[in-house]
């Protein structure tokens, strides 16, 4: 998923790697910002890819959602889940 975008980002990063690999060039703020944005984009795309491959992702919707009133995660049966194994109403 998003292979073309990831490849383009990797090519751009390769160009910058070549520029700085010999140790002669000093990194400028614009290149640093560009590297940071590309790294963030790659990380975000890989995270999205991992999340959509997760077993909780079922046909485009998550098995759990968030409560409209509390913002906590809730199961499909409407009960809020808690880490300690108990449910609140």
VENJOQUI-V923854 format. One record per backbone hydrogen bond with DSSP energy under -1.0 kcal/mol. CO is the residue of the C=O (numbers start at 1). NH is the residue of the N-H. E is the energy in kcal/mol with one decimal. If there is no record, write none. Layout:
co,nh,e
CO,NH,E
CO,NH,E
This chain:
co,nh,e
2,6,-2.4
3,7,-2.6
4,8,-2.1
5,9,-2.3
6,10,-2.5
7,11,-2.4
8,12,-2.2
9,13,-2.2
10,14,-2.3
11,15,-1.9
12,16,-1.7
13,17,-2.4
14,18,-2.6
15,19,-1.8
16,20,-1.9
17,21,-1.6
20,23,-1.0
28,32,-2.2
29,33,-2.3
30,34,-2.2
31,35,-2.8
32,36,-2.5
33,37,-2.3
34,38,-2.3
35,39,-2.7
36,40,-2.3
37,41,-2.4
38,42,-2.6
39,43,-2.5
40,44,-2.6
41,45,-2.5
42,46,-2.4
43,47,-2.4
44,48,-2.5
45,49,-2.4
46,50,-2.4
47,51,-2.6
48,52,-2.5
49,53,-1.1
51,54,-1.1
54,57,-1.6
56,63,-1.7
58,61,-1.1
61,58,-2.2
65,74,-2.9
67,71,-1.4
72,67,-3.4
73,81,-1.9
74,65,-1.9
75,78,-1.7
79,75,-2.4
82,85,-1.3
88,80,-1.1
